[in-house]
Amino acid sequence: MALTSRLGFCLGLLSLGLAACSRSSGDARHAEAFFQDPVRRPDHDAVLVLMPDTEHTRAVLLGIRDEVGDELDVLVRPVDRDLSAEEIEAMLAELQPRCVVLMDNPTVKAYRELQLARPSVTFPPAVVVMASFLEEHYRLVKNATGIAYEVPALTLFTHLRTILVSPVEKVGVVYRPAFRGYIDRQRELAKREAIELIGVAVPQHPSVRDVRRALETLRTERGAHALWVLNDNGLLTPELIQRAWMPLNETGRRVPLVVGAASLVSAKFDFGTFAMLPDHGALGMQVGALIFKLADDDWTITRPEIQPPLSTKTVINLRQAERDFKLAPTALSQVDRIVN
Amino acid sequence: MARTIPEKTTNISRRTVLAGAGAAGLTPLLEPSIALAAAPSLVVYLHLDMKQRALQEMLSSALDGIEVTAVARYGDLQRQIASGASALLALGPVLASLGARPTVTGLAGGRDTEPYALLGGMRVSTGQVQRVGAVDLLGRKGTSTFVHEVLQTNVEVERVTKLEDMLRLLQFEMADAILLPQRIVPLMRKKSELTLESSRAPNEVSLPALAVLTPAGNTIADRLKKIPTSVKSELGVESWR
């Protein structure tokens, strides 16, 4: 497969936000069993989970069931990108959940459309998870809390320091204007661990030249020790990866690239050095803990907040990392998957 | 192959108050069932300063021929036990919660328990902290009971699935302090630029121990006693009893 095709494939998966994990429809019977409702217990409250059926959403669901399944009835409805507000309304009327878990952007969008269409209706609290850049958007959903899907820079680079011998004190990031608020918040958080996050903005529709120039500024003029690659499709087109990101380390001082999707760390092309992404099972457990907090507060959101994902998984491109950087003696004990 | 049903642990000492923490309200998982695994299989449920992948590889190498599975989440532990594991290597409180008798017990400094500590920003002594982070050893209720017993006080408990996640609770100010083995405190300090204070918890916690769950597990018990010192050290153990 040509490089561009391989990149296109990986980026196609990235654009789904749920990389490399869509399930075929062939195992429908298995899916039916997996999503089967528990026998409703008369004295138990119900939680409704609306989710697309992917490997990652299933891992999150498993974590939720492990966490709250003994005490709450977890009812699951697999949904697709065409989910309508009317369908959600019918589910809420039928199942009467005390809380709704919304996974992935289209699900959140449909739920929000329902809220807009029924402004006088009081909706159960919603816990949003696996939605892109949730901190920017969650206030658009009434009565919602949740967990961000992006691993914070603070987490990424504190962990990277345990892997690399070289210092990780200045981290560069290229971003588009829409992400400025997000980057500002990440910069403040990173200061807690004495990490300086240096951002260089590019236009909303950046050219190869724009991204190249931003990367070179970060590496050469600003002296970044590592680069953080946002999960922003506008910065990760096959053309930009192939002509702006990948050539960066072909000349000059090499800097590790930390990406947010496992599909971007591959032995077949030299792009991400490390990927750090949420541990989906642990993410489900974190959702469960939020649900219990809601239950403790009589199903009201008293502390509206978006938590960061606390648990992550790390993938390393070992060939690239060993070739270009000095790894700590215990580095490999700190990664979950080695690509070689 | 029928599974051996371990007798309920009976040698409850002061320290195994901690070992038994969290048992209340939990249904023992070790009920009669047909063991499915033909080869000896070891489930490891320890939270160390390494990923479960690395822990699994380290023990697989030290216990050649034994199928080792390292898990981090309590739900995964329950599934592994239910699938017919031959033996379980875990902290004493975990074994006690399952009603499993330790066959091989880890020792350090001649003792089968180790000190725990609170680590956090300012004011980390017991009685001053309100939200304490801890690894989810025993599920929601069991872990809360465990933390309350180690600290001898009731606090709000924030649970995480891995040791490394605890630092994030401090970084994001989601806990006032974290509870961890005292030997881990220097490692945590090394990973962070936060100003961190520590104080010793009132009670100690049982060290890792092995429970044999099926007859095949006896082989694992024998082999575990012979693992290299470097591996024992990673487990926080100096010798076995």
Interface residues (C-beta under 8 A of the other chain):
Chain A: L62 G63 R65 D66 E67 P152 L154 T155 T158 H159 R161 T162 L189 R192 E193 A194 D279 G281 A282 M285 A289 F292 Q307 P308 L310 S311 T314 T330 L332 S333 Q334 V335 D336 R337
Chain B: D49 M50 K51 Q52 R53 A54 A72 R73 Y74 G75 D76 D136 R140 E158 R159 V160 T161 K162 E164 D165 L167 R168 L169 Q171 F172 M174 K191 S192 E193 L194
